[in-house]
Amino acid sequence: MSDEGGVDESKRATLRRFAALGAASPLIGVTQDSDSDAPDALLGYVTATPGAHFSKVRDDLQLGTGETQHHLRRLESEGAVESREDGDYRRFFPTDRFSPFEKVALGYLRRETPRGMVVALLRDPDVTAAELADRLDVSRPTVSKYAAELDEAGLLSRADGYELTRRETLLVLLVRHADSFGDDAAALAAEADDIVAYDPD
């Protein structure tokens, strides 16, 4: 088999896998008049990976830019998917599944360093900025920068050290969608019962 054939087969397998998720959606009717697996795959992917930005959706499904744009616009116009601007990104969500706070939170949890900070603070609410920098292998200014963004977004308070707001919501989002995040979220999901038991709120 040629490399190109391998890529095509990989793309088909990926589309079929996410199309099965999309086909199981209560919104299946919006995609039924298409001959392509792409609409169901996009709906399935967005359901499994809420908060993913356009380029990640396109690249993970191995679709072209124009094809991705076309089907996402259609899914939005038919009410299956919704999106929000997040800086330079547009992030996609299944319609009516997440609150405004959860959409903002998922946007930050899709970024490696902010997610690492949230995971560390869920495990140890007393962790310091210096310890966060060491654990995440980033600079102190990087931690400070993201802490300011998380504070402005309402996910973190810097009034007395770093304190997550709505800890339980953040934990639920990470655990529920752990498979779509990195290894840090998967490890956190395995510890969730202990974290909830410890929750000082």
Z-matrix of the N, CA and C atoms (Angstrom, degrees):
N
C 1 1.454
C 2 1.523 1 109.51
N 3 1.321 2 118.11 1 136.64
C 4 1.458 3 121.67 2 178.73
C 5 1.510 4 110.12 3 -74.04
N 6 1.349 5 115.35 4 162.60
C 7 1.456 6 119.28 5 175.97
C 8 1.515 7 110.80 6 -59.05
N 9 1.352 8 115.71 7 -40.34
C 10 1.461 9 119.18 8 -178.92
C 11 1.525 10 110.35 9 -63.20
N 12 1.330 11 116.21 10 -41.55
C 13 1.459 12 119.54 11 177.16
C 14 1.511 13 111.67 12 -62.45
N 15 1.341 14 116.60 13 -37.69
C 16 1.453 15 120.70 14 177.69
C 17 1.516 16 111.90 15 -63.52
N 18 1.331 17 116.00 16 -41.66
C 19 1.461 18 120.28 17 177.89
C 20 1.516 19 110.20 18 -63.37
N 21 1.346 20 117.14 19 -44.35
C 22 1.459 21 120.72 20 -180.00
C 23 1.523 22 111.26 21 -61.10
N 24 1.325 23 116.55 22 -42.92
C 25 1.462 24 119.86 23 -179.95
C 26 1.525 25 110.69 24 -66.45
N 27 1.330 26 116.58 25 -38.84
C 28 1.456 27 120.78 26 176.97
C 29 1.528 28 110.46 27 -62.20
N 30 1.327 29 115.48 28 -43.00
C 31 1.465 30 119.77 29 178.80
C 32 1.517 31 110.46 30 -62.21
N 33 1.328 32 117.50 31 -45.63
C 34 1.467 33 120.84 32 -179.59
C 35 1.527 34 111.32 33 -61.37
N 36 1.334 35 116.18 34 -41.80
C 37 1.463 36 119.92 35 -179.44
C 38 1.530 37 110.53 36 -65.34
N 39 1.337 38 116.22 37 -41.48
C 40 1.461 39 120.38 38 178.47
C 41 1.518 40 110.70 39 -63.44
N 42 1.331 41 116.49 40 -46.41
C 43 1.463 42 120.10 41 179.62
C 44 1.525 43 111.37 42 -61.74
N 45 1.338 44 116.53 43 -42.04
C 46 1.465 45 119.67 44 -179.88
C 47 1.533 46 111.31 45 -63.48
N 48 1.335 47 115.01 46 -40.54
C 49 1.478 48 118.85 47 -178.40
C 50 1.524 49 111.11 48 -62.82
N 51 1.339 50 116.51 49 -47.47
C 52 1.461 51 118.98 50 -179.01
C 53 1.522 52 111.57 51 -77.19
N 54 1.336 53 117.71 52 -28.11
C 55 1.464 54 120.06 53 176.03
C 56 1.524 55 110.48 54 -62.56
N 57 1.342 56 117.05 55 -35.54
C 58 1.465 57 120.09 56 178.03
C 59 1.525 58 110.28 57 -62.45
N 60 1.331 59 116.46 58 -38.76
C 61 1.466 60 119.98 59 176.37
C 62 1.523 61 110.55 60 -66.39
N 63 1.327 62 116.01 61 -43.49
C 64 1.459 63 119.97 62 179.89
C 65 1.511 64 111.82 63 -64.29
N 66 1.324 65 116.28 64 -38.54
C 67 1.460 66 120.28 65 -179.51
C 68 1.523 67 111.70 66 -66.84
N 69 1.332 68 116.40 67 -24.35
C 70 1.462 69 120.66 68 178.62
C 71 1.523 70 112.26 69 -83.00
N 72 1.325 71 116.62 70 -6.93
C 73 1.457 72 120.92 71 -178.27
C 74 1.520 73 110.80 72 -69.76
N 75 1.346 74 117.50 73 146.95
C 76 1.462 75 119.47 74 174.50
C 77 1.518 76 112.23 75 -64.83
N 78 1.344 77 116.85 76 -11.93
C 79 1.453 78 121.39 77 179.98
C 80 1.521 79 111.80 78 -97.68
N 81 1.334 80 116.86 79 20.82
C 82 1.469 81 120.35 80 -175.86
C 83 1.518 82 112.75 81 -54.42
N 84 1.332 83 119.02 82 -32.33
C 85 1.454 84 121.74 83 -175.63
C 86 1.506 85 114.33 84 -56.85
N 87 1.322 86 117.61 85 -25.67
C 88 1.459 87 119.55 86 -176.50
C 89 1.517 88 112.20 87 -73.93
N 90 1.326 89 118.30 88 -14.93
C 91 1.464 90 119.82 89 -176.00
C 92 1.523 91 113.21 90 -112.88
N 93 1.304 92 118.10 91 0.98
C 94 1.461 93 119.74 92 -169.27
C 95 1.525 94 114.61 93 -71.99
N 96 1.346 95 118.94 94 -19.56
C 97 1.460 96 118.74 95 -176.59
C 98 1.518 97 112.74 96 -94.37
N 99 1.328 98 117.52 97 18.68
C 100 1.463 99 121.59 98 178.69
C 101 1.520 100 109.82 99 -106.01
N 102 1.335 101 116.03 100 140.66
C 103 1.466 102 120.69 101 176.42
C 104 1.526 103 111.76 102 -82.12
N 105 1.319 104 117.51 103 -8.17
C 106 1.457 105 122.83 104 -175.92
C 107 1.519 106 110.89 105 -98.27
N 108 1.342 107 116.13 106 151.49
C 109 1.465 108 120.73 107 171.69
C 110 1.525 109 111.70 108 -76.41
N 111 1.339 110 116.77 109 -12.89
C 112 1.464 111 120.08 110 -171.57
C 113 1.528 112 114.00 111 -58.88
N 114 1.353 113 120.97 112 -45.17
C 115 1.472 114 118.26 113 -178.76
C 116 1.525 115 112.90 114 -61.24
N 117 1.341 116 117.22 115 -46.87
C 118 1.465 117 119.70 116 177.47
C 119 1.525 118 110.99 117 -62.51
N 120 1.340 119 116.36 118 -39.60
C 121 1.463 120 120.17 119 -180.00
C 122 1.519 121 110.89 120 -64.16
N 123 1.324 122 116.87 121 -42.27
C 124 1.463 123 120.52 122 178.59
C 125 1.517 124 110.72 123 -64.20
N 126 1.320 125 117.16 124 -43.68
C 127 1.460 126 120.31 125 178.70
C 128 1.524 127 110.43 126 -63.76
N 129 1.330 128 116.99 127 -43.04
C 130 1.458 129 120.29 128 177.76
C 131 1.511 130 112.50 129 -63.65
N 132 1.346 131 115.73 130 -41.44
C 133 1.464 132 119.88 131 -179.57
C 134 1.523 133 110.99 132 -64.66
N 135 1.328 134 117.09 133 -46.32
C 136 1.466 135 120.41 134 -179.04
C 137 1.533 136 110.30 135 -64.30
N 138 1.314 137 117.32 136 -35.43
C 139 1.466 138 120.68 137 177.22
C 140 1.527 139 110.99 138 -65.86
N 141 1.331 140 116.52 139 -40.52
C 142 1.469 141 121.15 140 -178.36
C 143 1.521 142 113.02 141 -81.15
N 144 1.345 143 116.58 142 -22.44
C 145 1.465 144 121.51 143 -174.03
C 146 1.528 145 109.69 144 -132.03
N 147 1.333 146 117.66 145 58.99
C 148 1.462 147 119.27 146 -176.40
C 149 1.527 148 111.53 147 -62.78
N 150 1.327 149 115.29 148 138.06
C 151 1.455 150 120.13 149 -179.01
C 152 1.511 151 114.12 150 92.00
N 153 1.337 152 117.24 151 -0.27
C 154 1.467 153 119.51 152 176.26
C 155 1.523 154 109.25 153 -66.44
N 156 1.336 155 116.44 154 142.91
C 157 1.462 156 119.38 155 178.39
C 158 1.525 157 109.81 156 -89.40
N 159 1.332 158 114.63 157 167.24
C 160 1.459 159 121.24 158 -171.26
C 161 1.524 160 113.07 159 -52.19
N 162 1.335 161 117.42 160 -48.95
C 163 1.469 162 119.95 161 -175.45
C 164 1.515 163 111.78 162 -63.72
N 165 1.325 164 116.96 163 -36.36
C 166 1.470 165 119.86 164 178.76
C 167 1.525 166 110.13 165 -68.12
N 168 1.330 167 117.03 166 -43.17
C 169 1.463 168 120.48 167 177.33
C 170 1.529 169 109.70 168 -57.26
N 171 1.320 170 115.59 169 -50.84
C 172 1.471 171 121.12 170 -178.28
C 173 1.520 172 111.64 171 -60.34
N 174 1.330 173 116.53 172 -48.56
C 175 1.466 174 120.30 173 -174.82
C 176 1.525 175 111.99 174 -69.76
N 177 1.335 176 117.18 175 -42.24
C 178 1.462 177 119.46 176 -178.41
C 179 1.523 178 111.78 177 -65.78
N 180 1.329 179 117.01 178 -31.87
C 181 1.460 180 120.45 179 178.36
C 182 1.523 181 112.60 180 -91.36
N 183 1.339 182 116.46 181 -2.37
C 184 1.467 183 122.45 182 177.64
C 185 1.532 184 111.36 183 56.92
N 186 1.339 185 115.46 184 42.12
C 187 1.452 186 122.01 185 178.18
C 188 1.521 187 109.87 186 -102.95
N 189 1.317 188 116.52 187 161.53
C 190 1.448 189 121.13 188 173.88
C 191 1.520 190 110.64 189 -76.50
N 192 1.332 191 115.87 190 159.10
C 193 1.464 192 120.38 191 -179.48
C 194 1.523 193 111.19 192 -60.09
N 195 1.322 194 116.82 193 -48.81
C 196 1.458 195 120.53 194 -178.06
C 197 1.520 196 112.28 195 -63.12
N 198 1.342 197 116.62 196 -42.04
C 199 1.459 198 120.55 197 179.43
C 200 1.520 199 110.95 198 -63.67
N 201 1.332 200 116.26 199 -42.84
C 202 1.467 201 120.22 200 178.90
C 203 1.519 202 110.66 201 -63.33
N 204 1.333 203 116.93 202 -46.64
C 205 1.459 204 120.75 203 179.10
C 206 1.526 205 111.06 204 -58.08
N 207 1.320 206 115.91 205 -46.87
C 208 1.467 207 120.84 206 -176.91
C 209 1.527 208 111.26 207 -58.81
N 210 1.326 209 116.37 208 -51.11
C 211 1.462 210 119.39 209 -174.90
C 212 1.532 211 111.54 210 -72.34
N 213 1.339 212 118.24 211 -36.32
C 214 1.463 213 119.10 212 178.19
C 215 1.521 214 110.66 213 -66.28
N 216 1.339 215 117.21 214 -40.70
C 217 1.469 216 119.47 215 177.19
C 218 1.525 217 110.73 216 -60.42
N 219 1.316 218 115.06 217 -41.46
C 220 1.462 219 119.11 218 179.79
C 221 1.527 220 111.10 219 -65.74
N 222 1.327 221 116.58 220 -44.20
C 223 1.457 222 119.81 221 178.41
C 224 1.529 223 111.43 222 -61.68
N 225 1.340 224 116.20 223 -37.33
C 226 1.467 225 119.50 224 176.54
C 227 1.524 226 110.76 225 -67.10
N 228 1.320 227 116.87 226 -45.39
C 229 1.466 228 120.01 227 -176.93
C 230 1.526 229 111.14 228 -64.94
N 231 1.320 230 117.36 229 -27.58
C 232 1.464 231 121.11 230 -179.47
C 233 1.529 232 112.39 231 -93.73
N 234 1.335 233 116.56 232 3.21
C 235 1.453 234 120.37 233 172.58
C 236 1.506 235 116.41 234 82.99
N 237 1.327 236 118.06 235 13.77
C 238 1.462 237 120.50 236 -179.96
C 239 1.521 238 111.82 237 -87.55
N 240 1.319 239 116.11 238 -30.38
C 241 1.465 240 122.84 239 -174.80
C 242 1.522 241 108.02 240 -132.64
N 243 1.322 242 115.69 241 147.34
C 244 1.461 243 120.76 242 172.13
C 245 1.520 244 108.87 243 -130.65
N 246 1.317 245 116.69 244 161.10
C 247 1.463 246 119.85 245 -177.43
C 248 1.515 247 109.74 246 -140.04
N 249 1.328 248 114.29 247 163.12
C 250 1.459 249 120.43 248 175.05
C 251 1.520 250 108.88 249 -144.27
N 252 1.325 251 114.92 250 148.87
C 253 1.453 252 120.47 251 175.55
C 254 1.519 253 109.28 252 -74.62
N 255 1.320 254 115.98 253 140.72
C 256 1.468 255 122.50 254 177.95
C 257 1.519 256 106.77 255 -141.73
N 258 1.327 257 116.47 256 86.76
C 259 1.458 258 120.12 257 -175.14
C 260 1.511 259 110.10 258 63.34
N 261 1.327 260 116.25 259 -122.32
C 262 1.467 261 121.34 260 179.60
C 263 1.534 262 112.34 261 -83.94
N 264 1.315 263 117.24 262 -2.25
C 265 1.459 264 120.86 263 -174.69
C 266 1.531 265 111.76 264 -107.26
N 267 1.318 266 115.18 265 156.80
C 268 1.464 267 121.80 266 164.27
C 269 1.518 268 106.46 267 -116.33
N 270 1.328 269 115.76 268 122.67
C 271 1.455 270 121.42 269 -176.35
C 272 1.524 271 110.14 270 -107.10
N 273 1.335 272 115.55 271 145.67
C 274 1.458 273 121.62 272 -172.17
C 275 1.526 274 111.47 273 -116.43
N 276 1.342 275 114.30 274 144.17
C 277 1.462 276 122.27 275 -176.55
C 278 1.529 277 109.37 276 -141.88
N 279 1.334 278 117.54 277 149.14
C 280 1.462 279 117.93 278 168.59
C 281 1.523 280 108.77 279 -64.36
N 282 1.306 281 117.46 280 142.46
C 283 1.461 282 121.91 281 -173.22
C 284 1.527 283 112.15 282 -64.90
N 285 1.336 284 114.42 283 136.61
C 286 1.471 285 123.01 284 172.50
C 287 1.523 286 113.94 285 61.36
N 288 1.306 287 117.28 286 29.15
C 289 1.464 288 120.04 287 179.04
C 290 1.528 289 112.65 288 -105.03
N 291 1.329 290 116.83 289 -22.38
C 292 1.464 291 119.95 290 -173.27
C 293 1.522 292 111.05 291 -131.60
N 294 1.325 293 114.85 292 144.22
C 295 1.462 294 121.03 293 176.04
C 296 1.526 295 109.45 294 -74.74
N 297 1.336 296 118.21 295 165.18
C 298 1.474 297 119.91 296 175.58
C 299 1.535 298 112.36 297 -54.59
N 300 1.334 299 117.68 298 -41.89
C 301 1.470 300 120.30 299 177.90
C 302 1.519 301 110.61 300 -60.90
N 303 1.322 302 117.16 301 -45.12
C 304 1.473 303 120.62 302 -177.93
C 305 1.519 304 111.51 303 -64.66
N 306 1.332 305 117.74 304 -36.09
C 307 1.467 306 120.26 305 177.84
C 308 1.518 307 111.05 306 -65.26
N 309 1.316 308 116.84 307 -43.10
C 310 1.467 309 120.07 308 176.97
C 311 1.529 310 109.65 309 -63.23
N 312 1.336 311 115.51 310 -45.22
C 313 1.467 312 119.80 311 -179.19
C 314 1.526 313 110.85 312 -60.48
N 315 1.319 314 117.92 313 -45.16
C 316 1.466 315 120.71 314 -179.63
C 317 1.524 316 111.11 315 -62.44
N 318 1.334 317 117.07 316 -35.70
C 319 1.459 318 119.59 317 176.14
C 320 1.516 319 111.77 318 -59.38
N 321 1.327 320 116.62 319 -43.68
C 322 1.472 321 119.39 320 178.59
C 323 1.525 322 111.59 321 -73.03
N 324 1.314 323 117.69 322 -36.15
C 325 1.463 324 120.07 323 179.91
C 326 1.523 325 112.12 324 -68.32
N 327 1.318 326 118.08 325 -18.54
C 328 1.468 327 121.81 326 175.17
C 329 1.526 328 111.91 327 -78.36
N 330 1.337 329 117.76 328 -6.02
C 331 1.471 330 122.01 329 178.83
C 332 1.525 331 108.21 330 -103.85
N 333 1.308 332 116.27 331 133.86
C 334 1.468 333 120.92 332 -169.83
C 335 1.527 334 113.74 333 -59.32
N 336 1.333 335 117.90 334 -50.50
C 337 1.470 336 119.15 335 -175.39
C 338 1.519 337 112.56 336 -69.83
N 339 1.347 338 120.40 337 -48.16
C 340 1.470 339 118.17 338 176.20
C 341 1.529 340 112.58 339 -59.15
N 342 1.338 341 117.01 340 -39.39
C 343 1.463 342 119.16 341 177.85
C 344 1.527 343 110.50 342 -62.77
N 345 1.318 344 116.55 343 -42.73
C 346 1.458 345 119.81 344 178.00
C 347 1.515 346 112.15 345 -60.55
N 348 1.331 347 116.52 346 -38.25
C 349 1.465 348 120.25 347 177.92
C 350 1.521 349 110.73 348 -65.30
N 351 1.333 350 116.53 349 -44.62
C 352 1.466 351 120.21 350 -179.93
C 353 1.525 352 109.99 351 -63.37
N 354 1.330 353 117.18 352 -45.42
C 355 1.464 354 120.55 353 179.67
C 356 1.528 355 110.26 354 -59.71
N 357 1.330 356 117.25 355 -45.20
C 358 1.473 357 120.57 356 -179.61
C 359 1.528 358 111.28 357 -62.88
N 360 1.329 359 116.90 358 -40.42
C 361 1.466 360 120.51 359 -179.44
C 362 1.527 361 112.06 360 -72.79
N 363 1.312 362 117.33 361 -29.06
C 364 1.464 363 119.13 362 173.77
C 365 1.525 364 110.63 363 -67.97
N 366 1.310 365 116.31 364 -38.37
C 367 1.467 366 120.33 365 179.81
C 368 1.531 367 111.30 366 -73.32
N 369 1.327 368 116.20 367 -38.78
C 370 1.464 369 121.15 368 -174.18
C 371 1.529 370 108.92 369 -142.79
N 372 1.327 371 117.49 370 92.34
C 373 1.465 372 120.67 371 -177.17
C 374 1.527 373 113.86 372 -61.07
N 375 1.323 374 117.81 373 -16.06
C 376 1.469 375 121.01 374 -177.85
C 377 1.525 376 113.11 375 -95.89
N 378 1.326 377 118.18 376 5.20
C 379 1.458 378 120.48 377 -177.81
C 380 1.530 379 109.71 378 -62.57
N 381 1.326 380 116.37 379 140.86
C 382 1.462 381 121.34 380 -178.49
C 383 1.522 382 111.21 381 -93.78
N 384 1.323 383 115.28 382 168.17
C 385 1.467 384 120.11 383 177.94
C 386 1.522 385 110.94 384 -60.36
N 387 1.321 386 116.94 385 -40.82
C 388 1.465 387 120.15 386 179.50
C 389 1.521 388 110.90 387 -64.03
N 390 1.333 389 116.66 388 -41.08
C 391 1.471 390 120.28 389 178.65
C 392 1.527 391 111.14 390 -67.20
N 393 1.328 392 116.34 391 -37.62
C 394 1.468 393 119.37 392 176.37
C 395 1.521 394 110.58 393 -60.74
N 396 1.329 395 116.16 394 -45.33
C 397 1.466 396 119.92 395 179.64
C 398 1.523 397 110.71 396 -59.77
N 399 1.330 398 117.16 397 -42.71
C 400 1.460 399 120.61 398 179.26
C 401 1.531 400 111.65 399 -65.17
N 402 1.312 401 116.33 400 -45.60
C 403 1.466 402 120.16 401 -176.55
C 404 1.524 403 112.05 402 -66.05
N 405 1.324 404 115.51 403 -35.46
C 406 1.468 405 119.65 404 -176.74
C 407 1.520 406 112.66 405 -94.29
N 408 1.334 407 116.19 406 -3.48
C 409 1.467 408 121.62 407 -179.75
C 410 1.529 409 111.34 408 56.62
N 411 1.335 410 114.59 409 46.86
C 412 1.462 411 121.63 410 175.25
C 413 1.526 412 107.80 411 -129.88
N 414 1.310 413 116.35 412 171.14
C 415 1.466 414 120.24 413 -178.60
C 416 1.532 415 111.05 414 -80.23
N 417 1.329 416 115.74 415 159.71
C 418 1.463 417 120.08 416 174.90
C 419 1.530 418 111.41 417 -59.28
N 420 1.353 419 118.80 418 -43.13
C 421 1.473 420 118.00 419 177.68
C 422 1.523 421 113.35 420 -59.44
N 423 1.343 422 117.08 421 -33.76
C 424 1.460 423 119.74 422 177.40
C 425 1.525 424 110.81 423 -64.81
N 426 1.327 425 116.60 424 -43.92
C 427 1.465 426 120.51 425 176.88
C 428 1.522 427 110.40 426 -61.10
N 429 1.338 428 116.36 427 -44.68
C 430 1.466 429 120.61 428 -179.76
C 431 1.525 430 111.36 429 -62.01
N 432 1.328 431 115.93 430 -40.58
C 433 1.466 432 120.70 431 -179.87
C 434 1.528 433 110.78 432 -61.47
N 435 1.326 434 115.93 433 -49.50
C 436 1.463 435 118.54 434 -178.65
C 437 1.522 436 111.90 435 -71.24
N 438 1.333 437 116.97 436 -32.09
C 439 1.464 438 119.28 437 176.41
C 440 1.527 439 110.00 438 -61.93
N 441 1.332 440 116.99 439 -40.49
C 442 1.461 441 120.55 440 177.82
C 443 1.531 442 110.86 441 -63.93
N 444 1.336 443 116.35 442 -41.30
C 445 1.470 444 119.93 443 179.17
C 446 1.531 445 110.70 444 -66.08
N 447 1.329 446 116.87 445 -43.64
C 448 1.460 447 120.59 446 179.82
C 449 1.532 448 110.95 447 -65.05
N 450 1.331 449 116.42 448 -35.84
C 451 1.458 450 121.55 449 176.10
C 452 1.524 451 109.92 450 -63.82
N 453 1.321 452 117.09 451 -49.17
C 454 1.462 453 121.34 452 -179.48
C 455 1.530 454 111.36 453 -62.34
N 456 1.329 455 116.29 454 -33.51
C 457 1.463 456 120.93 455 -179.47
C 458 1.529 457 112.71 456 -79.91
N 459 1.334 458 117.17 457 -8.05
C 460 1.455 459 120.68 458 178.21
C 461 1.512 460 115.06 459 87.54
N 462 1.330 461 117.54 460 13.82
C 463 1.465 462 121.32 461 -179.97
C 464 1.524 463 112.76 462 -95.55
N 465 1.327 464 116.64 463 -14.22
C 466 1.463 465 121.30 464 -171.49
C 467 1.518 466 109.06 465 -146.91
N 468 1.320 467 116.01 466 142.92
C 469 1.460 468 121.33 467 171.03
C 470 1.527 469 108.48 468 -111.48
N 471 1.343 470 115.95 469 135.37
C 472 1.470 471 120.59 470 177.44
C 473 1.521 472 111.14 471 -108.38
N 474 1.334 473 116.95 472 17.55
C 475 1.472 474 120.24 473 -176.03
C 476 1.523 475 111.81 474 -63.82
N 477 1.326 476 115.92 475 -36.75
C 478 1.475 477 120.13 476 -178.84
C 479 1.523 478 107.60 477 -144.73
N 480 1.327 479 115.83 478 83.90
C 481 1.458 480 119.54 479 -170.95
C 482 1.521 481 108.58 480 74.92
N 483 1.317 482 116.68 481 -153.10
C 484 1.464 483 121.78 482 177.39
C 485 1.522 484 108.54 483 -110.22
N 486 1.333 485 116.49 484 124.36
C 487 1.456 486 120.79 485 179.64
C 488 1.523 487 109.08 486 -134.65
N 489 1.330 488 116.07 487 123.58
C 490 1.460 489 120.07 488 178.42
C 491 1.516 490 110.50 489 -69.38
N 492 1.317 491 116.02 490 140.83
C 493 1.452 492 120.42 491 170.30
C 494 1.531 493 107.64 492 -94.71
N 495 1.306 494 116.73 493 147.66
C 496 1.469 495 121.78 494 178.36
C 497 1.535 496 110.78 495 50.85
N 498 1.333 497 114.11 496 53.27
C 499 1.468 498 121.19 497 -178.26
C 500 1.526 499 112.11 498 -54.40
N 501 1.336 500 116.02 499 -43.17
C 502 1.462 501 119.43 500 -176.30
C 503 1.535 502 110.60 501 -63.21
N 504 1.328 503 116.81 502 -41.04
C 505 1.471 504 120.16 503 178.89
C 506 1.517 505 110.60 504 -62.12
N 507 1.319 506 116.91 505 -44.38
C 508 1.459 507 120.85 506 179.68
C 509 1.532 508 110.96 507 -63.55
N 510 1.320 509 116.32 508 -41.00
C 511 1.464 510 120.31 509 178.90
C 512 1.525 511 110.48 510 -63.98
N 513 1.327 512 117.01 511 -43.53
C 514 1.470 513 120.55 512 -179.45
C 515 1.527 514 110.64 513 -62.42
N 516 1.332 515 117.03 514 -43.48
C 517 1.466 516 120.18 515 179.26
C 518 1.527 517 110.94 516 -61.07
N 519 1.320 518 116.51 517 -43.63
C 520 1.468 519 120.36 518 -179.38
C 521 1.523 520 111.62 519 -66.39
N 522 1.322 521 116.87 520 -42.36
C 523 1.468 522 120.30 521 -177.71
C 524 1.520 523 110.52 522 -72.00
N 525 1.332 524 116.76 523 -44.86
C 526 1.466 525 120.40 524 -176.68
C 527 1.523 526 111.92 525 -62.59
N 528 1.325 527 116.82 526 -34.59
C 529 1.467 528 120.64 527 -176.47
C 530 1.527 529 111.90 528 -115.03
N 531 1.332 530 115.83 529 27.15
C 532 1.464 531 121.07 530 -174.63
C 533 1.524 532 112.24 531 -55.14
N 534 1.336 533 117.36 532 -38.54
C 535 1.467 534 120.36 533 -177.22
C 536 1.518 535 112.37 534 -63.44
N 537 1.329 536 117.60 535 -22.44
C 538 1.465 537 120.22 536 -177.84
C 539 1.521 538 112.16 537 -95.50
N 540 1.323 539 116.88 538 -3.03
C 541 1.458 540 121.33 539 175.59
C 542 1.533 541 108.68 540 -102.12
N 543 1.324 542 116.24 541 -166.11
C 544 1.458 543 120.42 542 -179.94
C 545 1.519 544 112.02 543 -85.43
N 546 1.332 545 114.22 544 -174.86
C 547 1.467 546 120.63 545 -179.73
C 548 1.528 547 111.94 546 -61.07
N 549 1.357 548 116.50 547 -28.56
C 550 1.464 549 119.33 548 -179.67
C 551 1.522 550 111.18 549 -61.83
N 552 1.342 551 116.77 550 -39.41
C 553 1.467 552 120.07 551 179.27
C 554 1.516 553 111.12 552 -70.49
N 555 1.328 554 117.25 553 -39.36
C 556 1.460 555 120.54 554 178.61
C 557 1.527 556 110.67 555 -62.02
N 558 1.329 557 116.24 556 -42.11
C 559 1.468 558 120.06 557 178.16
C 560 1.521 559 110.59 558 -65.79
N 561 1.333 560 116.70 559 -39.56
C 562 1.460 561 120.60 560 178.62
C 563 1.524 562 110.69 561 -62.83
N 564 1.328 563 117.01 562 -40.60
C 565 1.462 564 120.90 563 -179.39
C 566 1.523 565 110.73 564 -58.65
N 567 1.333 566 116.37 565 -36.79
C 568 1.461 567 120.33 566 179.61
C 569 1.527 568 111.79 567 -68.20
N 570 1.341 569 116.48 568 -21.84
C 571 1.464 570 121.50 569 -178.30
C 572 1.520 571 112.30 570 -101.98
N 573 1.328 572 118.27 571 3.90
C 574 1.461 573 121.47 572 -168.59
C 575 1.527 574 112.87 573 -57.83
N 576 1.323 575 117.54 574 -40.68
C 577 1.469 576 119.65 575 -178.42
C 578 1.531 577 111.54 576 -60.37
N 579 1.328 578 115.52 577 -41.17
C 580 1.463 579 119.39 578 179.16
C 581 1.524 580 110.92 579 -67.00
N 582 1.335 581 116.55 580 -38.25
C 583 1.464 582 119.96 581 -179.22
C 584 1.510 583 110.86 582 -66.49
N 585 1.339 584 116.99 583 -42.04
C 586 1.466 585 120.93 584 178.76
C 587 1.524 586 109.69 585 -64.73
N 588 1.331 587 116.91 586 -40.22
C 589 1.459 588 120.70 587 179.64
C 590 1.520 589 110.95 588 -63.47
N 591 1.349 590 116.01 589 -32.20
C 592 1.458 591 120.14 590 -177.60
C 593 1.518 592 111.97 591 -84.07
N 594 1.340 593 117.63 592 -21.84
C 595 1.464 594 124.00 593 -168.50
C 596 1.530 595 111.12 594 -41.40
N 597 1.357 596 117.50 595 115.73
C 598 1.465 597 120.44 596 -176.74
C 599 1.522 598 113.44 597 -79.98
N 600 1.341 599 119.20 598 -6.94
C 601 1.470 600 121.18 599 -177.75
C 602 1.520 601 112.20 600 -69.85
